């Protein structure tokens, strides 16, 4: 098992995966900032000056005026505004990943077709090796 792991790590797959993980984390932070600071404020303005990050339901029943006040009091809350921001984050990341993968698939060259190694006998329609001059089934000469 150690030998397999060593081969895996030495091929560069582990390093590639680590770099992709770090880049994904950094990209996630950028998208979160984009959603919280650029997308959601104008959307909130269009929907009646709503700050999505402050939307919550107070489960304690004490009627806290803000999310910060509810958190300071230790009240249980459903922070659906934060959840909406996370959903928008996910949708943007999913869209970008879709576009990237689609472009990579376009750039990927199709594998060259393998050269045929057999041909068909014109008389009995059986498969024979490409270099054969006589069919092994019907003994006809193949040109």
Chimera marker file (.cmm) of the C-alpha trace (Angstrom):
<marker_set name="trace">
<marker id="1" x="0.000" y="0.000" z="0.000" r="1" g="1" b="0" radius="0.5"/>
<marker id="2" x="2.872" y="2.352" z="0.833" r="1" g="1" b="0" radius="0.5"/>
<marker id="3" x="4.464" y="1.572" z="-2.524" r="1" g="1" b="0" radius="0.5"/>
<marker id="4" x="1.244" y="2.507" z="-4.354" r="1" g="1" b="0" radius="0.5"/>
<marker id="5" x="0.996" y="5.765" z="-2.409" r="1" g="1" b="0" radius="0.5"/>
<marker id="6" x="4.635" y="6.559" z="-3.198" r="1" g="1" b="0" radius="0.5"/>
<marker id="7" x="4.006" y="5.974" z="-6.922" r="1" g="1" b="0" radius="0.5"/>
<marker id="8" x="0.879" y="8.136" z="-6.754" r="1" g="1" b="0" radius="0.5"/>
<marker id="9" x="2.741" y="10.962" z="-5.021" r="1" g="1" b="0" radius="0.5"/>
<marker id="10" x="5.731" y="10.762" z="-7.342" r="1" g="1" b="0" radius="0.5"/>
<marker id="11" x="3.649" y="10.985" z="-10.509" r="1" g="1" b="0" radius="0.5"/>
<marker id="12" x="2.711" y="14.525" z="-9.571" r="1" g="1" b="0" radius="0.5"/>
<marker id="13" x="-0.961" y="13.761" z="-9.024" r="1" g="1" b="0" radius="0.5"/>
<marker id="14" x="-0.723" y="14.666" z="-5.355" r="1" g="1" b="0" radius="0.5"/>
<marker id="15" x="0.982" y="17.973" z="-6.094" r="1" g="1" b="0" radius="0.5"/>
<marker id="16" x="-1.550" y="18.787" z="-8.823" r="1" g="1" b="0" radius="0.5"/>
<marker id="17" x="-4.384" y="17.987" z="-6.452" r="1" g="1" b="0" radius="0.5"/>
<marker id="18" x="-2.876" y="20.153" z="-3.694" r="1" g="1" b="0" radius="0.5"/>
<marker id="19" x="-2.443" y="23.109" z="-6.057" r="1" g="1" b="0" radius="0.5"/>
<marker id="20" x="-6.028" y="22.691" z="-7.309" r="1" g="1" b="0" radius="0.5"/>
<marker id="21" x="-7.307" y="22.564" z="-3.723" r="1" g="1" b="0" radius="0.5"/>
<marker id="22" x="-5.463" y="25.768" z="-2.773" r="1" g="1" b="0" radius="0.5"/>
<marker id="23" x="-6.604" y="27.546" z="-5.942" r="1" g="1" b="0" radius="0.5"/>
<marker id="24" x="-10.178" y="26.394" z="-5.315" r="1" g="1" b="0" radius="0.5"/>
<marker id="25" x="-10.093" y="27.823" z="-1.801" r="1" g="1" b="0" radius="0.5"/>
<marker id="26" x="-8.780" y="31.153" z="-3.046" r="1" g="1" b="0" radius="0.5"/>
<marker id="27" x="-11.366" y="31.202" z="-5.841" r="1" g="1" b="0" radius="0.5"/>
<marker id="28" x="-14.094" y="30.473" z="-3.277" r="1" g="1" b="0" radius="0.5"/>
<marker id="29" x="-13.038" y="33.495" z="-1.213" r="1" g="1" b="0" radius="0.5"/>
<marker id="30" x="-13.140" y="35.697" z="-4.304" r="1" g="1" b="0" radius="0.5"/>
<marker id="31" x="-16.618" y="34.457" z="-5.225" r="1" g="1" b="0" radius="0.5"/>
<marker id="32" x="-17.854" y="34.962" z="-1.646" r="1" g="1" b="0" radius="0.5"/>
<marker id="33" x="-16.584" y="38.525" z="-1.680" r="1" g="1" b="0" radius="0.5"/>
<marker id="34" x="-18.120" y="39.065" z="-5.125" r="1" g="1" b="0" radius="0.5"/>
<marker id="35" x="-21.514" y="37.824" z="-3.911" r="1" g="1" b="0" radius="0.5"/>
<marker id="36" x="-21.504" y="39.621" z="-0.540" r="1" g="1" b="0" radius="0.5"/>
<marker id="37" x="-20.001" y="42.910" z="-1.718" r="1" g="1" b="0" radius="0.5"/>
<marker id="38" x="-21.091" y="43.283" z="-5.366" r="1" g="1" b="0" radius="0.5"/>
<marker id="39" x="-24.084" y="41.093" z="-6.264" r="1" g="1" b="0" radius="0.5"/>
<marker id="40" x="-26.244" y="41.102" z="-3.141" r="1" g="1" b="0" radius="0.5"/>
<marker id="41" x="-26.227" y="44.870" z="-2.275" r="1" g="1" b="0" radius="0.5"/>
<marker id="42" x="-27.786" y="45.941" z="-5.618" r="1" g="1" b="0" radius="0.5"/>
<marker id="43" x="-30.174" y="42.984" z="-5.464" r="1" g="1" b="0" radius="0.5"/>
<marker id="44" x="-31.155" y="44.060" z="-1.943" r="1" g="1" b="0" radius="0.5"/>
<marker id="45" x="-31.716" y="47.623" z="-3.178" r="1" g="1" b="0" radius="0.5"/>
<marker id="46" x="-33.984" y="46.348" z="-5.956" r="1" g="1" b="0" radius="0.5"/>
<marker id="47" x="-35.992" y="44.310" z="-3.442" r="1" g="1" b="0" radius="0.5"/>
<marker id="48" x="-36.636" y="47.200" z="-1.065" r="1" g="1" b="0" radius="0.5"/>
<marker id="49" x="-33.276" y="47.906" z="0.612" r="1" g="1" b="0" radius="0.5"/>
<marker id="50" x="-32.877" y="44.423" z="2.080" r="1" g="1" b="0" radius="0.5"/>
<marker id="51" x="-29.530" y="43.287" z="3.520" r="1" g="1" b="0" radius="0.5"/>
<marker id="52" x="-29.636" y="39.536" z="2.954" r="1" g="1" b="0" radius="0.5"/>
<marker id="53" x="-26.866" y="38.825" z="5.458" r="1" g="1" b="0" radius="0.5"/>
<marker id="54" x="-29.066" y="40.259" z="8.239" r="1" g="1" b="0" radius="0.5"/>
<marker id="55" x="-32.207" y="38.235" z="7.484" r="1" g="1" b="0" radius="0.5"/>
<marker id="56" x="-33.045" y="35.757" z="10.241" r="1" g="1" b="0" radius="0.5"/>
<marker id="57" x="-35.843" y="34.136" z="12.203" r="1" g="1" b="0" radius="0.5"/>
<marker id="58" x="-35.572" y="34.351" z="15.991" r="1" g="1" b="0" radius="0.5"/>
<marker id="59" x="-36.404" y="30.902" z="17.355" r="1" g="1" b="0" radius="0.5"/>
<marker id="60" x="-36.166" y="31.997" z="20.992" r="1" g="1" b="0" radius="0.5"/>
<marker id="61" x="-39.330" y="34.075" z="20.736" r="1" g="1" b="0" radius="0.5"/>
<marker id="62" x="-37.697" y="37.061" z="22.468" r="1" g="1" b="0" radius="0.5"/>
<marker id="63" x="-37.981" y="39.289" z="19.387" r="1" g="1" b="0" radius="0.5"/>
<marker id="64" x="-34.399" y="40.503" z="18.968" r="1" g="1" b="0" radius="0.5"/>
<marker id="65" x="-34.264" y="43.461" z="16.560" r="1" g="1" b="0" radius="0.5"/>
<marker id="66" x="-31.069" y="42.424" z="14.764" r="1" g="1" b="0" radius="0.5"/>
<marker id="67" x="-29.090" y="39.276" z="14.115" r="1" g="1" b="0" radius="0.5"/>
<marker id="68" x="-26.156" y="40.713" z="16.061" r="1" g="1" b="0" radius="0.5"/>
<marker id="69" x="-28.378" y="41.319" z="19.087" r="1" g="1" b="0" radius="0.5"/>
<marker id="70" x="-29.765" y="37.789" z="18.894" r="1" g="1" b="0" radius="0.5"/>
<marker id="71" x="-26.253" y="36.315" z="18.673" r="1" g="1" b="0" radius="0.5"/>
<marker id="72" x="-25.065" y="38.469" z="21.592" r="1" g="1" b="0" radius="0.5"/>
<marker id="73" x="-27.979" y="37.184" z="23.681" r="1" g="1" b="0" radius="0.5"/>
<marker id="74" x="-27.194" y="33.603" z="22.652" r="1" g="1" b="0" radius="0.5"/>
<marker id="75" x="-30.600" y="33.129" z="21.025" r="1" g="1" b="0" radius="0.5"/>
<marker id="76" x="-31.206" y="30.361" z="18.509" r="1" g="1" b="0" radius="0.5"/>
<marker id="77" x="-31.767" y="31.772" z="15.024" r="1" g="1" b="0" radius="0.5"/>
<marker id="78" x="-32.385" y="30.571" z="11.484" r="1" g="1" b="0" radius="0.5"/>
<marker id="79" x="-30.066" y="32.700" z="9.363" r="1" g="1" b="0" radius="0.5"/>
<marker id="80" x="-31.778" y="32.272" z="6.003" r="1" g="1" b="0" radius="0.5"/>
<marker id="81" x="-30.165" y="35.405" z="4.555" r="1" g="1" b="0" radius="0.5"/>
<marker id="82" x="-26.690" y="33.952" z="5.056" r="1" g="1" b="0" radius="0.5"/>
<marker id="83" x="-27.962" y="30.724" z="3.495" r="1" g="1" b="0" radius="0.5"/>
<marker id="84" x="-29.224" y="32.659" z="0.434" r="1" g="1" b="0" radius="0.5"/>
<marker id="85" x="-25.759" y="34.201" z="0.056" r="1" g="1" b="0" radius="0.5"/>
<marker id="86" x="-24.207" y="30.719" z="0.208" r="1" g="1" b="0" radius="0.5"/>
<marker id="87" x="-26.633" y="29.457" z="-2.456" r="1" g="1" b="0" radius="0.5"/>
<marker id="88" x="-25.677" y="32.330" z="-4.766" r="1" g="1" b="0" radius="0.5"/>
<marker id="89" x="-21.982" y="31.566" z="-4.067" r="1" g="1" b="0" radius="0.5"/>
<marker id="90" x="-22.539" y="27.942" z="-5.039" r="1" g="1" b="0" radius="0.5"/>
<marker id="91" x="-24.432" y="28.830" z="-8.218" r="1" g="1" b="0" radius="0.5"/>
<marker id="92" x="-21.663" y="31.167" z="-9.380" r="1" g="1" b="0" radius="0.5"/>
<marker id="93" x="-18.929" y="28.588" z="-8.652" r="1" g="1" b="0" radius="0.5"/>
<marker id="94" x="-20.961" y="25.877" z="-10.412" r="1" g="1" b="0" radius="0.5"/>
<marker id="95" x="-21.472" y="28.118" z="-13.460" r="1" g="1" b="0" radius="0.5"/>
<marker id="96" x="-17.780" y="29.004" z="-13.665" r="1" g="1" b="0" radius="0.5"/>
<marker id="97" x="-16.759" y="25.332" z="-13.286" r="1" g="1" b="0" radius="0.5"/>
<marker id="98" x="-19.240" y="24.356" z="-16.017" r="1" g="1" b="0" radius="0.5"/>
<marker id="99" x="-17.769" y="26.958" z="-18.378" r="1" g="1" b="0" radius="0.5"/>
<marker id="100" x="-14.173" y="25.946" z="-17.594" r="1" g="1" b="0" radius="0.5"/>
<marker id="101" x="-14.845" y="22.230" z="-18.085" r="1" g="1" b="0" radius="0.5"/>
<marker id="102" x="-16.793" y="22.873" z="-21.283" r="1" g="1" b="0" radius="0.5"/>
<marker id="103" x="-13.869" y="24.875" z="-22.709" r="1" g="1" b="0" radius="0.5"/>
<marker id="104" x="-11.356" y="22.216" z="-21.644" r="1" g="1" b="0" radius="0.5"/>
<marker id="105" x="-13.420" y="19.548" z="-23.399" r="1" g="1" b="0" radius="0.5"/>
<marker id="106" x="-13.433" y="21.659" z="-26.580" r="1" g="1" b="0" radius="0.5"/>
<marker id="107" x="-9.646" y="22.002" z="-26.461" r="1" g="1" b="0" radius="0.5"/>
<marker id="108" x="-9.068" y="18.328" z="-25.801" r="1" g="1" b="0" radius="0.5"/>
<marker id="109" x="-8.082" y="16.605" z="-29.034" r="1" g="1" b="0" radius="0.5"/>
<marker id="110" x="-9.838" y="13.388" z="-29.907" r="1" g="1" b="0" radius="0.5"/>
<marker id="111" x="-7.656" y="10.283" z="-29.735" r="1" g="1" b="0" radius="0.5"/>
<marker id="112" x="-6.415" y="9.185" z="-33.158" r="1" g="1" b="0" radius="0.5"/>
<marker id="113" x="-8.337" y="6.262" z="-34.569" r="1" g="1" b="0" radius="0.5"/>
<marker id="114" x="-6.477" y="2.977" z="-34.312" r="1" g="1" b="0" radius="0.5"/>
<marker id="115" x="-5.329" y="1.523" z="-37.604" r="1" g="1" b="0" radius="0.5"/>
<marker id="116" x="-7.388" y="-1.511" z="-38.616" r="1" g="1" b="0" radius="0.5"/>
<marker id="117" x="-5.738" y="-4.882" z="-38.052" r="1" g="1" b="0" radius="0.5"/>
<marker id="118" x="-8.316" y="-6.981" z="-39.910" r="1" g="1" b="0" radius="0.5"/>
<marker id="119" x="-10.287" y="-6.903" z="-43.130" r="1" g="1" b="0" radius="0.5"/>
<marker id="120" x="-13.327" y="-8.700" z="-44.459" r="1" g="1" b="0" radius="0.5"/>
<marker id="121" x="-13.195" y="-11.499" z="-47.031" r="1" g="1" b="0" radius="0.5"/>
<marker id="122" x="-15.306" y="-10.347" z="-50.017" r="1" g="1" b="0" radius="0.5"/>
<marker id="123" x="-16.504" y="-13.899" z="-50.696" r="1" g="1" b="0" radius="0.5"/>
<marker id="124" x="-17.513" y="-15.352" z="-47.326" r="1" g="1" b="0" radius="0.5"/>
<marker id="125" x="-17.562" y="-12.088" z="-45.316" r="1" g="1" b="0" radius="0.5"/>
<marker id="126" x="-15.424" y="-13.532" z="-42.508" r="1" g="1" b="0" radius="0.5"/>
<marker id="127" x="-12.803" y="-11.446" z="-40.719" r="1" g="1" b="0" radius="0.5"/>
<marker id="128" x="-9.208" y="-12.120" z="-41.715" r="1" g="1" b="0" radius="0.5"/>
<marker id="129" x="-5.863" y="-10.510" z="-40.748" r="1" g="1" b="0" radius="0.5"/>
<marker id="130" x="-4.939" y="-7.431" z="-42.761" r="1" g="1" b="0" radius="0.5"/>
<marker id="131" x="-1.807" y="-9.034" z="-44.305" r="1" g="1" b="0" radius="0.5"/>
<marker id="132" x="-3.590" y="-12.247" z="-45.336" r="1" g="1" b="0" radius="0.5"/>
<marker id="133" x="-3.666" y="-13.032" z="-49.088" r="1" g="1" b="0" radius="0.5"/>
<marker id="134" x="-5.949" y="-16.060" z="-48.763" r="1" g="1" b="0" radius="0.5"/>
<marker id="135" x="-9.063" y="-16.478" z="-46.626" r="1" g="1" b="0" radius="0.5"/>
<marker id="136" x="-8.612" y="-19.236" z="-44.002" r="1" g="1" b="0" radius="0.5"/>
<marker id="137" x="-12.342" y="-20.053" z="-44.154" r="1" g="1" b="0" radius="0.5"/>
<marker id="138" x="-13.178" y="-20.256" z="-47.863" r="1" g="1" b="0" radius="0.5"/>
<marker id="139" x="-9.567" y="-20.360" z="-49.217" r="1" g="1" b="0" radius="0.5"/>
<marker id="140" x="-10.328" y="-17.615" z="-51.740" r="1" g="1" b="0" radius="0.5"/>
<marker id="141" x="-7.562" y="-15.252" z="-52.814" r="1" g="1" b="0" radius="0.5"/>
<marker id="142" x="-7.942" y="-11.799" z="-51.268" r="1" g="1" b="0" radius="0.5"/>
<marker id="143" x="-6.523" y="-8.816" z="-53.077" r="1" g="1" b="0" radius="0.5"/>
<link id1="1" id2="2" r="1" g="1" b="0" radius="0.2"/>
<link id1="2" id2="3" r="1" g="1" b="0" radius="0.2"/>
<link id1="3" id2="4" r="1" g="1" b="0" radius="0.2"/>
<link id1="4" id2="5" r="1" g="1" b="0" radius="0.2"/>
<link id1="5" id2="6" r="1" g="1" b="0" radius="0.2"/>
<link id1="6" id2="7" r="1" g="1" b="0" radius="0.2"/>
<link id1="7" id2="8" r="1" g="1" b="0" radius="0.2"/>
<link id1="8" id2="9" r="1" g="1" b="0" radius="0.2"/>
<link id1="9" id2="10" r="1" g="1" b="0" radius="0.2"/>
<link id1="10" id2="11" r="1" g="1" b="0" radius="0.2"/>
<link id1="11" id2="12" r="1" g="1" b="0" radius="0.2"/>
<link id1="12" id2="13" r="1" g="1" b="0" radius="0.2"/>
<link id1="13" id2="14" r="1" g="1" b="0" radius="0.2"/>
<link id1="14" id2="15" r="1" g="1" b="0" radius="0.2"/>
<link id1="15" id2="16" r="1" g="1" b="0" radius="0.2"/>
<link id1="16" id2="17" r="1" g="1" b="0" radius="0.2"/>
<link id1="17" id2="18" r="1" g="1" b="0" radius="0.2"/>
<link id1="18" id2="19" r="1" g="1" b="0" radius="0.2"/>
<link id1="19" id2="20" r="1" g="1" b="0" radius="0.2"/>
<link id1="20" id2="21" r="1" g="1" b="0" radius="0.2"/>
<link id1="21" id2="22" r="1" g="1" b="0" radius="0.2"/>
<link id1="22" id2="23" r="1" g="1" b="0" radius="0.2"/>
<link id1="23" id2="24" r="1" g="1" b="0" radius="0.2"/>
<link id1="24" id2="25" r="1" g="1" b="0" radius="0.2"/>
<link id1="25" id2="26" r="1" g="1" b="0" radius="0.2"/>
<link id1="26" id2="27" r="1" g="1" b="0" radius="0.2"/>
<link id1="27" id2="28" r="1" g="1" b="0" radius="0.2"/>
<link id1="28" id2="29" r="1" g="1" b="0" radius="0.2"/>
<link id1="29" id2="30" r="1" g="1" b="0" radius="0.2"/>
<link id1="30" id2="31" r="1" g="1" b="0" radius="0.2"/>
<link id1="31" id2="32" r="1" g="1" b="0" radius="0.2"/>
<link id1="32" id2="33" r="1" g="1" b="0" radius="0.2"/>
<link id1="33" id2="34" r="1" g="1" b="0" radius="0.2"/>
<link id1="34" id2="35" r="1" g="1" b="0" radius="0.2"/>
<link id1="35" id2="36" r="1" g="1" b="0" radius="0.2"/>
<link id1="36" id2="37" r="1" g="1" b="0" radius="0.2"/>
<link id1="37" id2="38" r="1" g="1" b="0" radius="0.2"/>
<link id1="38" id2="39" r="1" g="1" b="0" radius="0.2"/>
<link id1="39" id2="40" r="1" g="1" b="0" radius="0.2"/>
<link id1="40" id2="41" r="1" g="1" b="0" radius="0.2"/>
<link id1="41" id2="42" r="1" g="1" b="0" radius="0.2"/>
<link id1="42" id2="43" r="1" g="1" b="0" radius="0.2"/>
<link id1="43" id2="44" r="1" g="1" b="0" radius="0.2"/>
<link id1="44" id2="45" r="1" g="1" b="0" radius="0.2"/>
<link id1="45" id2="46" r="1" g="1" b="0" radius="0.2"/>
<link id1="46" id2="47" r="1" g="1" b="0" radius="0.2"/>
<link id1="47" id2="48" r="1" g="1" b="0" radius="0.2"/>
<link id1="48" id2="49" r="1" g="1" b="0" radius="0.2"/>
<link id1="49" id2="50" r="1" g="1" b="0" radius="0.2"/>
<link id1="50" id2="51" r="1" g="1" b="0" radius="0.2"/>
<link id1="51" id2="52" r="1" g="1" b="0" radius="0.2"/>
<link id1="52" id2="53" r="1" g="1" b="0" radius="0.2"/>
<link id1="53" id2="54" r="1" g="1" b="0" radius="0.2"/>
<link id1="54" id2="55" r="1" g="1" b="0" radius="0.2"/>
<link id1="55" id2="56" r="1" g="1" b="0" radius="0.2"/>
<link id1="56" id2="57" r="1" g="1" b="0" radius="0.2"/>
<link id1="57" id2="58" r="1" g="1" b="0" radius="0.2"/>
<link id1="58" id2="59" r="1" g="1" b="0" radius="0.2"/>
<link id1="59" id2="60" r="1" g="1" b="0" radius="0.2"/>
<link id1="60" id2="61" r="1" g="1" b="0" radius="0.2"/>
<link id1="61" id2="62" r="1" g="1" b="0" radius="0.2"/>
<link id1="62" id2="63" r="1" g="1" b="0" radius="0.2"/>
<link id1="63" id2="64" r="1" g="1" b="0" radius="0.2"/>
<link id1="64" id2="65" r="1" g="1" b="0" radius="0.2"/>
<link id1="65" id2="66" r="1" g="1" b="0" radius="0.2"/>
<link id1="66" id2="67" r="1" g="1" b="0" radius="0.2"/>
<link id1="67" id2="68" r="1" g="1" b="0" radius="0.2"/>
<link id1="68" id2="69" r="1" g="1" b="0" radius="0.2"/>
<link id1="69" id2="70" r="1" g="1" b="0" radius="0.2"/>
<link id1="70" id2="71" r="1" g="1" b="0" radius="0.2"/>
<link id1="71" id2="72" r="1" g="1" b="0" radius="0.2"/>
<link id1="72" id2="73" r="1" g="1" b="0" radius="0.2"/>
<link id1="73" id2="74" r="1" g="1" b="0" radius="0.2"/>
<link id1="74" id2="75" r="1" g="1" b="0" radius="0.2"/>
<link id1="75" id2="76" r="1" g="1" b="0" radius="0.2"/>
<link id1="76" id2="77" r="1" g="1" b="0" radius="0.2"/>
<link id1="77" id2="78" r="1" g="1" b="0" radius="0.2"/>
<link id1="78" id2="79" r="1" g="1" b="0" radius="0.2"/>
<link id1="79" id2="80" r="1" g="1" b="0" radius="0.2"/>
<link id1="80" id2="81" r="1" g="1" b="0" radius="0.2"/>
<link id1="81" id2="82" r="1" g="1" b="0" radius="0.2"/>
<link id1="82" id2="83" r="1" g="1" b="0" radius="0.2"/>
<link id1="83" id2="84" r="1" g="1" b="0" radius="0.2"/>
<link id1="84" id2="85" r="1" g="1" b="0" radius="0.2"/>
<link id1="85" id2="86" r="1" g="1" b="0" radius="0.2"/>
<link id1="86" id2="87" r="1" g="1" b="0" radius="0.2"/>
<link id1="87" id2="88" r="1" g="1" b="0" radius="0.2"/>
<link id1="88" id2="89" r="1" g="1" b="0" radius="0.2"/>
<link id1="89" id2="90" r="1" g="1" b="0" radius="0.2"/>
<link id1="90" id2="91" r="1" g="1" b="0" radius="0.2"/>
<link id1="91" id2="92" r="1" g="1" b="0" radius="0.2"/>
<link id1="92" id2="93" r="1" g="1" b="0" radius="0.2"/>
<link id1="93" id2="94" r="1" g="1" b="0" radius="0.2"/>
<link id1="94" id2="95" r="1" g="1" b="0" radius="0.2"/>
<link id1="95" id2="96" r="1" g="1" b="0" radius="0.2"/>
<link id1="96" id2="97" r="1" g="1" b="0" radius="0.2"/>
<link id1="97" id2="98" r="1" g="1" b="0" radius="0.2"/>
<link id1="98" id2="99" r="1" g="1" b="0" radius="0.2"/>
<link id1="99" id2="100" r="1" g="1" b="0" radius="0.2"/>
<link id1="100" id2="101" r="1" g="1" b="0" radius="0.2"/>
<link id1="101" id2="102" r="1" g="1" b="0" radius="0.2"/>
<link id1="102" id2="103" r="1" g="1" b="0" radius="0.2"/>
<link id1="103" id2="104" r="1" g="1" b="0" radius="0.2"/>
<link id1="104" id2="105" r="1" g="1" b="0" radius="0.2"/>
<link id1="105" id2="106" r="1" g="1" b="0" radius="0.2"/>
<link id1="106" id2="107" r="1" g="1" b="0" radius="0.2"/>
<link id1="107" id2="108" r="1" g="1" b="0" radius="0.2"/>
<link id1="108" id2="109" r="1" g="1" b="0" radius="0.2"/>
<link id1="109" id2="110" r="1" g="1" b="0" radius="0.2"/>
<link id1="110" id2="111" r="1" g="1" b="0" radius="0.2"/>
<link id1="111" id2="112" r="1" g="1" b="0" radius="0.2"/>
<link id1="112" id2="113" r="1" g="1" b="0" radius="0.2"/>
<link id1="113" id2="114" r="1" g="1" b="0" radius="0.2"/>
<link id1="114" id2="115" r="1" g="1" b="0" radius="0.2"/>
<link id1="115" id2="116" r="1" g="1" b="0" radius="0.2"/>
<link id1="116" id2="117" r="1" g="1" b="0" radius="0.2"/>
<link id1="117" id2="118" r="1" g="1" b="0" radius="0.2"/>
<link id1="118" id2="119" r="1" g="1" b="0" radius="0.2"/>
<link id1="119" id2="120" r="1" g="1" b="0" radius="0.2"/>
<link id1="120" id2="121" r="1" g="1" b="0" radius="0.2"/>
<link id1="121" id2="122" r="1" g="1" b="0" radius="0.2"/>
<link id1="122" id2="123" r="1" g="1" b="0" radius="0.2"/>
<link id1="123" id2="124" r="1" g="1" b="0" radius="0.2"/>
<link id1="124" id2="125" r="1" g="1" b="0" radius="0.2"/>
<link id1="125" id2="126" r="1" g="1" b="0" radius="0.2"/>
<link id1="126" id2="127" r="1" g="1" b="0" radius="0.2"/>
<link id1="127" id2="128" r="1" g="1" b="0" radius="0.2"/>
<link id1="128" id2="129" r="1" g="1" b="0" radius="0.2"/>
<link id1="129" id2="130" r="1" g="1" b="0" radius="0.2"/>
<link id1="130" id2="131" r="1" g="1" b="0" radius="0.2"/>
<link id1="131" id2="132" r="1" g="1" b="0" radius="0.2"/>
<link id1="132" id2="133" r="1" g="1" b="0" radius="0.2"/>
<link id1="133" id2="134" r="1" g="1" b="0" radius="0.2"/>
<link id1="134" id2="135" r="1" g="1" b="0" radius="0.2"/>
<link id1="135" id2="136" r="1" g="1" b="0" radius="0.2"/>
<link id1="136" id2="137" r="1" g="1" b="0" radius="0.2"/>
<link id1="137" id2="138" r="1" g="1" b="0" radius="0.2"/>
<link id1="138" id2="139" r="1" g="1" b="0" radius="0.2"/>
<link id1="139" id2="140" r="1" g="1" b="0" radius="0.2"/>
<link id1="140" id2="141" r="1" g="1" b="0" radius="0.2"/>
<link id1="141" id2="142" r="1" g="1" b="0" radius="0.2"/>
<link id1="142" id2="143" r="1" g="1" b="0" radius="0.2"/>
</marker_set>
